[in-house]
Amino acid sequence: MESGDLRIFQAVAREGSITRAAQVLNYVQSNVTSRIQSLEAELRLPLFRRSNRGMILTPAGENLLCYADQILKLMDEAVQTTRYSNHPSGPLRLGSIETAAVTHLTPLLAEYYSAFPDVDLSLITGGTHALVQKVLSGELEGAFVYGPVDSPALEQVAAFREELVLISEPGEQNMLQLLAKPMLFFDVGCTHRKRAEQFLRESGTASYKIIEYGTLEMILNGVSAGLGVSMLPGSSVYQAESAGRIVSHRLPGAYRELEVNFVHRKESSCSSALSVWRSFLEENRRV
């Protein structure tokens, strides 16, 4: 029994038709028919029932399909992990919360790409919850999110450590005055927003208004214009503060620390591009 026979058998089982399987595999139809007949002769069992509805698996065929799926998956993984072991290439789809992308990732990605130019890098930004779901679904190979993330299906590497600060427009203001202003945040699920709501409640603020803004720069502009205040990582507001657009205020110790983790799925194997990226990240992480 050869792997080629198993691939043809798998295609016929999935498509339910020799004609469609031949089209998918780009084989001549007669070749597909011959290989299925040869496989059945080798096993001395019928694998399909031929009917007007197409090729229907027999119990023996269903049993073989379970093993064929496992065998072919392992073979594909072996090829994938071996082919690019010393020279990663192919796609590497990453995601990141915007603050980490703006502050930390650009120099890391530039250094990685300089060393491995055959990797096709892509990066999208979003909130922690949305990015985690994209990693779990396979849409992304990994993402930088606020952590730790509670998911047994994910592995995570501590990447960066940040200090959360309260920012406001320039001017002398005490904390009670600042907390009475609207809070400018990203959408629901933003870690800063959850931390702020907890801080407001424990500070005795009975009611507060939250205004959702789409990007980091929009939040900084809104705060600078006096529309409200926000909570953001200190590194992401450093330039705006240096330029005199905003001022930052240190929070109580329980609310300061932010941990950014890189998460990816737990799998028996991963692409060499992702494997090398993880090693590269562990060498350059800032925690």
Secondary structure, 3 states (H helix, E strand, C coil): CCHHHHHHHHHHHHHCCHHHHHHHHCCCHHHHHHHHHHHHHHHCCCCEEEECCEEEECHHHHHHHHHHHHHHHHHHHHHHHHHCCCCCCEEEEEEECHHHHHHHHHHHHHHHHHHCCCEEEEEEECCHHHHHHHHHHCCCCEEEEECCCCCCCEEEEEEEEEEEEEEECCCCCCHHHHHCCCEEECCCCCHHHHHHHHHHHHCCCCCCCEEECCCHHHHHHHHHCCCCEEEEEHHHHHHHHHCCCCEEEECCHHHHEEEEEEEEECCCCCCHHHHHHHHHHHHHCEC
